[in-house]
């Protein structure tokens, strides 16, 4: 079941969460009367403007389609730009991005779980 259908921004393409020196970095500045991007406001640095390229809306900067998790282990590399080569790298990214604070055991348990989906 998809609880958040459609496009959403998980911070996969935007600074400060994803700093990739091998990708171009774009600066997007939103109009003062536009609804700002929910986390980053009106000035956003991104490697991929995402859905905003189609809609032109500030709130869509960095938004992309979320992927299903069925057969996840067989579809490396992960993320739209291939930023994570392994499930562990993906878990580490989300742990940093959302300040989750997983223990090493929790990270390993999550990797094991995702590898059998």
Secondary structure, 3 states (H helix, E strand, C coil): CCCCCCEECCCCCECCCCCCCCCCCEEEECCCCCCCECCCECEEEECCCCCHHHHCCHHHCCCEECCCCCCHHHCCCECCCCCECCHHHHHHHHHHHCCCCCCHHHHHHHHHHHHCC
